[in-house]
Amino acid sequence: MNEMARRLLNFSSATFLGVVLSLLLIGSAWSETCSFQPIKKEIDSITNEKVPSGQEFRKKVHEGWDSVKVLSDLSAADMKKSIDICRFEVAEYLTKLGFPPAH
């Protein structure tokens, strides 16, 4: 095999590997996109001042705790990852509801 063919083969292999890795990264990022609607329901449920979790949430936030952390601590286990993925949207919504911004 001549030198030019060898270089072309190496370049093609590297390009193919780059494309495959890029697709894997895009796929991973796509699978962890923010689906905020279920989290919004969780926030509305937890921050309701008429329920014990709402009273605890408000007390801790008033004491200076990070509102997103308190929300995560009071949420169901399956919601904690979603809250982390949607952290920006969660912080924005909590601020819109009148709670201090997350730290």
Secondary structure, 3 states (H helix, E strand, C coil): CCHHHHHHHHHHHHHHHHHHHHHHHHHHHHHCCCCHHHHHHHHHHHCCCCCHHHHHHHHHHHCCCCHHHHHHHHCCHHHHHHHHHCHHHHHHHHHHCCCCCCC
